[in-house]
Amino acid sequence: GPRGWWAPSLAARPPRGPGPPRRPPTAAAGGVALVAYSGLFLWLGLRVRRSLAVGLAYIMIWEGFVARAGDSASRLAIRSYTRSVLSHATGAEFELGDVTQPWAVVVPLAVGIAALALATRRLRRQDVA
């Protein structure tokens, strides 16, 4: 199946010939990713001094390399959940896209909401200048 960072864009292309449209499933997977990554990196930005460097390291090192090392590590990568949403919706197979359907949506949304709650709590306690 498709591999690499370009896999979601490949799934978003209109299929050649008859078949289901792929843009709505890609938008759904993107929406799930948006909630999870936004909440996580908002919280991270409030907790870490060099949040951009830490965020880039997370994306490049953890999501890019470590998550591919095994099933346990991939369960800690948001990418595996969003690719699973896309895989289930389009029928295409993606690397790291093997999370069962209800968990592929529930876990990233829970991560995003929990991180947003932690960020809100942090903002209420810290002085913002």
C-alpha positions as a Markdown table, in Angstrom:
| # | Residue | x | y | z |
|---|---|---|---|---|
| 1 | Gly | 0.0 | 0.0 | 0.0 |
| 2 | Pro | 1.0 | 3.7 | -0.1 |
| 3 | Arg | 3.6 | 4.7 | 2.3 |
| 4 | Gly | 5.2 | 7.9 | 3.6 |
| 5 | Trp | 4.0 | 11.4 | 4.3 |
| 6 | Trp | 2.2 | 11.7 | 1.0 |
| 7 | Ala | -0.2 | 8.8 | 1.6 |
| 8 | Pro | -3.2 | 11.0 | 2.8 |
| 9 | Ser | -2.8 | 13.2 | -0.3 |
| 10 | Leu | -2.8 | 10.1 | -2.5 |
| 11 | Ala | -6.0 | 9.0 | -0.8 |
| 12 | Ala | -7.5 | 12.5 | -1.4 |
| 13 | Arg | -7.0 | 12.3 | -5.2 |
| 14 | Pro | -10.2 | 11.5 | -7.1 |
| 15 | Pro | -10.1 | 7.9 | -8.1 |
| 16 | Arg | -9.8 | 7.0 | -11.8 |
| 17 | Gly | -12.9 | 5.3 | -12.8 |
| 18 | Pro | -15.9 | 4.3 | -10.8 |
| 19 | Gly | -15.6 | 4.3 | -7.0 |
| 20 | Pro | -16.4 | 6.2 | -3.9 |
| 21 | Pro | -15.2 | 9.8 | -3.6 |
| 22 | Arg | -12.1 | 10.1 | -1.3 |
| 23 | Arg | -12.3 | 13.7 | -0.3 |
| 24 | Pro | -14.8 | 13.4 | 2.6 |
| 25 | Pro | -12.9 | 10.5 | 4.3 |
| 26 | Thr | -9.7 | 12.5 | 4.0 |
| 27 | Ala | -11.5 | 15.5 | 5.5 |
| 28 | Ala | -12.8 | 13.4 | 8.3 |
| 29 | Ala | -9.3 | 12.0 | 9.1 |
| 30 | Gly | -7.9 | 15.5 | 8.8 |
| 31 | Gly | -10.5 | 16.8 | 11.3 |
| 32 | Val | -9.6 | 14.1 | 13.8 |
| 33 | Ala | -5.9 | 14.9 | 13.4 |
| 34 | Leu | -6.7 | 18.6 | 13.8 |
| 35 | Val | -8.4 | 18.2 | 17.1 |
| 36 | Ala | -5.6 | 15.9 | 18.5 |
| 37 | Tyr | -2.6 | 17.8 | 17.3 |
| 38 | Ser | -4.1 | 21.2 | 18.1 |
| 39 | Gly | -4.9 | 20.3 | 21.7 |
| 40 | Leu | -1.6 | 18.5 | 22.2 |
| 41 | Phe | 0.6 | 21.2 | 20.8 |
| 42 | Leu | -1.3 | 24.0 | 22.5 |
| 43 | Trp | -0.7 | 22.3 | 25.9 |
| 44 | Leu | 2.9 | 21.6 | 24.9 |
| 45 | Gly | 3.4 | 25.2 | 24.0 |
| 46 | Leu | 2.4 | 26.2 | 27.5 |
| 47 | Arg | 4.5 | 23.6 | 29.3 |
| 48 | Val | 7.8 | 23.7 | 27.4 |
| 49 | Arg | 10.2 | 26.6 | 26.9 |
| 50 | Arg | 11.2 | 25.5 | 23.4 |
| 51 | Ser | 7.9 | 24.1 | 22.3 |
| 52 | Leu | 8.6 | 24.5 | 18.5 |
| 53 | Ala | 11.7 | 22.4 | 18.7 |
| 54 | Val | 10.0 | 19.8 | 21.0 |
| 55 | Gly | 7.0 | 19.6 | 18.7 |
| 56 | Leu | 9.1 | 19.2 | 15.6 |
| 57 | Ala | 11.2 | 16.5 | 17.3 |
| 58 | Tyr | 7.9 | 14.7 | 18.3 |
| 59 | Ile | 6.6 | 14.8 | 14.7 |
| 60 | Met | 9.9 | 13.9 | 13.0 |
| 61 | Ile | 11.4 | 11.4 | 15.4 |
| 62 | Trp | 8.5 | 9.8 | 17.2 |
| 63 | Glu | 5.8 | 9.9 | 14.6 |
| 64 | Gly | 8.2 | 9.5 | 11.7 |
| 65 | Phe | 10.6 | 6.8 | 12.9 |
| 66 | Val | 9.9 | 5.3 | 16.4 |
| 67 | Ala | 6.2 | 4.6 | 15.7 |
| 68 | Arg | 7.2 | 2.3 | 12.9 |
| 69 | Ala | 9.3 | 0.2 | 15.2 |
| 70 | Gly | 6.5 | -1.7 | 16.7 |
| 71 | Asp | 2.8 | -1.9 | 17.7 |
| 72 | Ser | 3.3 | -0.5 | 21.2 |
| 73 | Ala | 5.1 | 2.6 | 19.9 |
| 74 | Ser | 2.6 | 3.2 | 17.1 |
| 75 | Arg | -0.2 | 3.3 | 19.7 |
| 76 | Leu | 1.4 | 6.5 | 21.1 |
| 77 | Ala | 1.5 | 8.2 | 17.7 |
| 78 | Ile | -1.6 | 10.2 | 16.6 |
| 79 | Arg | -0.6 | 9.4 | 13.0 |
| 80 | Ser | -1.5 | 5.8 | 13.4 |
| 81 | Tyr | -5.1 | 6.7 | 14.5 |
| 82 | Thr | -5.7 | 9.2 | 11.8 |
| 83 | Arg | -4.3 | 6.9 | 9.1 |
| 84 | Ser | -6.6 | 4.2 | 10.4 |
| 85 | Val | -9.6 | 6.5 | 10.0 |
| 86 | Leu | -8.6 | 7.1 | 6.4 |
| 87 | Ser | -7.9 | 3.4 | 5.8 |
| 88 | His | -11.3 | 2.3 | 7.1 |
| 89 | Ala | -13.1 | 5.0 | 5.2 |
| 90 | Thr | -11.4 | 4.5 | 1.8 |
| 91 | Gly | -10.5 | 0.8 | 2.0 |
| 92 | Ala | -6.9 | 1.7 | 1.2 |
| 93 | Glu | -4.1 | 0.2 | 3.2 |
| 94 | Phe | -1.7 | 2.5 | 5.0 |
| 95 | Glu | 1.4 | 1.8 | 7.1 |
| 96 | Leu | 0.4 | 2.3 | 10.8 |
| 97 | Gly | -3.3 | 2.2 | 9.7 |
| 98 | Asp | -4.3 | -0.9 | 11.7 |
| 99 | Val | -6.3 | 0.6 | 14.7 |
| 100 | Thr | -9.9 | -0.7 | 14.9 |
| 101 | Gln | -12.6 | 1.8 | 13.9 |
| 102 | Pro | -14.1 | 3.0 | 17.1 |
| 103 | Trp | -10.7 | 3.6 | 18.7 |
| 104 | Ala | -9.2 | 5.3 | 15.6 |
| 105 | Val | -11.6 | 8.1 | 16.3 |
| 106 | Val | -12.1 | 8.1 | 20.0 |
| 107 | Val | -8.5 | 8.1 | 21.1 |
| 108 | Pro | -7.2 | 11.1 | 19.1 |
| 109 | Leu | -10.4 | 13.1 | 20.1 |
| 110 | Ala | -9.9 | 12.2 | 23.7 |
| 111 | Val | -6.2 | 13.2 | 23.5 |
| 112 | Gly | -7.1 | 16.5 | 22.0 |
| 113 | Ile | -9.9 | 17.3 | 24.5 |
| 114 | Ala | -7.7 | 16.2 | 27.5 |
| 115 | Ala | -4.8 | 18.3 | 26.3 |
| 116 | Leu | -7.1 | 21.3 | 25.7 |
| 117 | Ala | -8.5 | 20.8 | 29.3 |
| 118 | Leu | -4.9 | 20.7 | 30.6 |
| 119 | Ala | -4.0 | 23.9 | 28.6 |
| 120 | Thr | -7.1 | 25.7 | 30.0 |
| 121 | Arg | -6.1 | 24.7 | 33.5 |
| 122 | Arg | -2.6 | 25.9 | 32.9 |
| 123 | Leu | -3.8 | 29.3 | 31.5 |
| 124 | Arg | -6.0 | 29.8 | 34.5 |
| 125 | Arg | -3.0 | 29.4 | 36.9 |
| 126 | Gln | -0.3 | 31.2 | 35.0 |
| 127 | Asp | 0.3 | 34.9 | 34.5 |
| 128 | Val | 0.1 | 35.8 | 30.8 |
| 129 | Ala | 2.0 | 39.0 | 30.0 |
